[in-house]
């Protein structure tokens, strides 16, 4: 099992980048960089590539609607070259609020677009022939009747560092997870409860795996939660730091009846609690929504407690098929994020 983390932004990106450098020395294997509707993530990942030497750098995620498929492929190839083959491309559909509200692009056919984008990216990187693609969502070159008629098949001019860059997909729904298990190198779930993952996604993963190309390796999975190690009861209480995030996702990330994270909480068995959290959050009662998040949910999606307990949680994630333990270190006292990564590494 490898160790990954999500890039933090507290204190500014440059400070967070310096923290990654220290965590790299302590044994961090992969750092993910998010892109919602703040700074673009490729700029930040290029900066990280220049500062680091060994740690892999991943996009988590590049929203599929915000760039053309070939620009996604070019961006991935450029970051892979800058990092000497350390880049991982994480793709996801985001949600209609961001895509239609901030980008002004219709949120249509997320599964179909994802499949086509992955196919196009891999064809670009392989550079075996000029790019031609005939799909429902993308046609390359553009048909003459839709443009000037001057479009022609082209190869990427640069020679990619690798012809096969790992592609990860962030997915939650049954059909999307099935697609991920079929075509992706890795899977990026969120709010992952290892003990209940099989009952929620087992059938989807099995269905996708049955159609998986034999040339693809077994699907990687990155999942985890807050990491705090210590004997003090205050360490266990750090699980509470997740309340605002869980309430936001389950209660306010999407509209009523169109919230993927709320649906996930229901599938985990928290149907009543999910409804309460959403009602409170959408009603403007954020603090009350946070208080309604079950303590059990916080415990099952984190790794906070004595070393022995954390080791048990690591084993639970490993048993659920997690290949990259995704942690958000919460240092206490003389600890640092790097020292927590080092302590976690010793548990492996």
N, C-alpha and C positions, 0 to 999 in steps of 0.2 A: 504494500500500500504506500502511495506517495502522499505528500502533504501539499495542499494548495490553500490559498487565501484570496480574498477579494480586496482589491486596492481600496484603502480608506482615503477619505478626503478631509478629515478633521485636521486642522492646522495648515491646510494647503497641500497641493499636490507635490511640491518639491520636498516638503518634510516627509510626506508619506513615501516618496520614492527613496529617500535616505533610509527609512525604516525597512523597506524591501531589501536594500543592499545588506543590511545587518541580518535580516531573516535568511537571506540567501546563504550567508556565511554559516548560519546555524542549521542549515539543512532544508530550507524551503525548496520545493520542487517546481511549483507553478504558481504564478500570480495572475489573477484575472482583473481586467480593467473594464468597468461598466461604462455604458453610454445610455443615458436616458434622454434628457433635453437640457444638458449642461454643456460642458466642453466636448468636442469630438474626441473619441477615444484613440484613434490612430495617432494623433499628435502626441498624446500622453504615452502611448506604448512605444513610440519611437524614442522618446526621452528615456524611458526605462531601459530600452535596449542598449543605449549608449552608456548607462551607468552600471549595468550588470554584466556578468560573464557566463553564468551557468543556469540560472533559474529560467524556466520556460515562461513565456508571456502569452496570455490569452485574452481575446476579446470576449466579454461576457456581459452583454452581447452586442453585436452589430445588428440593428433592426433591419430586416430584409427589405422594407419598403423605402428606406432612406437613400439607397444607392442602386445603381444598375448592377445586374449580376457581374458584368465584366469589371466594373470598378471595385466591387467586393473582391474579386479574384486578384486584381492588380494591387490593391491595398494589402491583401494577405501576402502576396509574393514579395512586395516591398518590405514589409515588416519581417518576413522570414529571412530576407537577405541581410537586413540591418542587424538582426539578432543571430546571424550565423546558424540558421535552422532551428530556432527556439520558439517559433510562433505557433499558436493554436487558434484556429478560427471558430469562434462561437457565434452561432446565428440564432435569431429568435424573431417572432412576429411582433413583439411588444403588444400594444393594445390599441383599440380604435380611438381612445381619448387622446393619446399622444400622436398617433399616425395621422389621423384626420384633423385633430385640433392644432397641432404644432407644425406638422409637415404638409398638411393639405392634400394628402394622398388617400384615395379610397382604400379602406381596409377590406380587401376582397381575396378570397381563395388562399388563405395563409398556408395550407398544406401543399397545394399545388405549386405555389410560388417557391416554397422551401425546396421541394423536390427538384424543380427546374434549376434553381440557383446552385444547389450542390452539384448537379450534373455539369452545368456550365463552368463552374469554378474548376472542377477537376479536369475538364477538357482544356481549359486555358493553361493550367499548370503543366499538363503533360506535353503540350505544344507539339502534338503529333501531326496536326493538320490545321489549316485555316479554320477558324471557328464558324460552324454552321449549327443552328439550333432551331427546330420547329416545335413549338410548344403552345399550350393554351394561353399562357401569360407572356411569353417572350418568344420573339422570332428574330433570329440573327442570320444574315443581315435583315434590316427592316424591309418589308415588301415595297416594291416601287410605288404602289398605289397609296402607301401611307407616308411617303416622303418624296425626296427628289428623284429617287430611282438610281442614285449614284453609289449606294452602299455596296460594299464588297467584302467577302470573307477575309479576315485578317488573323494573323498570329500575334501574340504578345511579343513585342520587340525584344524585351529583356529575357534572359534565360533564368527562370526561377531557380533558387537555391535547391529546392526539392520539388519533384514532380508530384509528390503526395504530401500535402499539408493536412494535419489532423483537423477534421471538421466535427465540431460539437454542436448539438442542437438543444436549446432550452425549450422544454415542452412539459405539459401537465395533463392535457386531455387524452382520452383513450386513443383516439385516432392519431393524434400528433406523436404520442409516445410510441405507437406502433410504427409510424413512419421513421422515427428516430432509430428504433431498433433495427429497422431494415437497411437504412442508408448511411447512418452517421458513424463516425469513429468513436464519438463520446456523447454522453447525455448529461445535461445540466438541469436537474430538477431543483425546486425550491421548497422550503418547509418540509424537508424529507424526514419522515419517521421510519427508521429502519425496520422496526418490528411490524409495521403495517404496510410496508411498501409492496410486498407480494400480493396482498389482498386487493390493493388499489390498482397496481400496474402489472401484475403477473401475467394476465391473459394478453394484454397489449404487447408486452415485451416478447412473449412466446410467439405471438402471431407475426410480429415483425422479424424476429430472429429466423423464423422458418423461411422467410423470403430473402434473407440476407445473402449478399454476394459472398461466395466462398473465399474470395480474395481479401475480404475485410477481416481484420482480427476481431477478437471478442470485444464487444462494446465496453468502453470505459465509462465510469460514472463518478462525478464529483459531487459530494454532499457532506454535510456536517452541521456546524453551528458555532455558537459562542464557545470559546475555550478559556477556562480559568481553572488553575490547579492550586489547591491548598486545603489545609485541614480546618480552617476557620469557617464558621457558619456563614460569614459574610460572603465567602466565595460561592457557596451554593446560591445565595440570594442574588448573585449577579445574573442569574437566569432572567430576573425581572427586567433587565435591560432590553430584552426582546419584545416586551409588551407593546411599545409604540409601533414597532415594525409589523408585528403580527396583526395588530388592530388595523393598521393602515391597509395592509394587503387584503385581509379577510373582510374588512368592513368597508374600505373606501377606494380600493384599487379597481375601478370599474363601476358600472351601473348596476342597479338591482336587476337580478336575472341575467346579468352578463358580467360576472366576476369569476374568473377562473380559479382564484385562490379561495374564494368562499366555497365554490363547488368542491375543491380539494378537501377543505376542512370537513365538509359534509361526508365525503367519501371515507374519510378517516374515522367517522363515527361521532363527530361533534356537530350534528345537525342542529340541535337546539341552540347550542352556544354560538354557532355561526350566524344564525338568524338574529340573535340578540345583538351580537357585535355589529352586524351590518345595520340594523335598525338604529342603534345608538350612534354609530359613526356618521351615517348619512343624515341623521337628525341633528348633527352639529355637536353631539356630546362625546367628544373624542376621549376625554379622561375616563368617562364611564365605560366606553367601548374597550379601552385598554384594561380596565379592571375586570371586564367580563371574559378576558382570555383565560382559559382553564390552566391551572398550574401544571396539570399533566401534560398539556401541549408544550409548554415551555421546557419541561424536563426532557421530553422525548426528542426535542429538536435542538439539544445543546449538549455540551460536554463541560460541565461546571461542578467541581467537587474535589474530594481527596484523590490522590494519584491512583489508588486502587479502583475507585469508582470510574474515573475517566478512562482507565484501561478497559473496564467492562463496556463502556460506551463505544470505545474504539472497536472492540470485538463485535459489537452489535452492528456497526456500520460495515465492517468487513464481511460479516455473515450475510448482509443484504446485497453484497456484490459491489460495494463502493471501492473503487480503485484509487481515488484521490480524495483523501479526507480533507474536506473544505472547512477551515477553521477561521474564526475571527478572534484573535488573542485579546484578552482583557487583563493586562498586567496589574499586579497588586504589590504594594510595598517596593522592595528592591528589584522586583521582576521587571523584565522588558518583554516586548513582543518576541524578540529573538530568543530570549531564554526560555520562553514558553514553547517555542518551536523546537528548541533543543531538547527540552524535557519530554515533549510529545514523541520526538524521534526515538528516544531511548525506550519508549513503550512498545515500539515495533519489534 
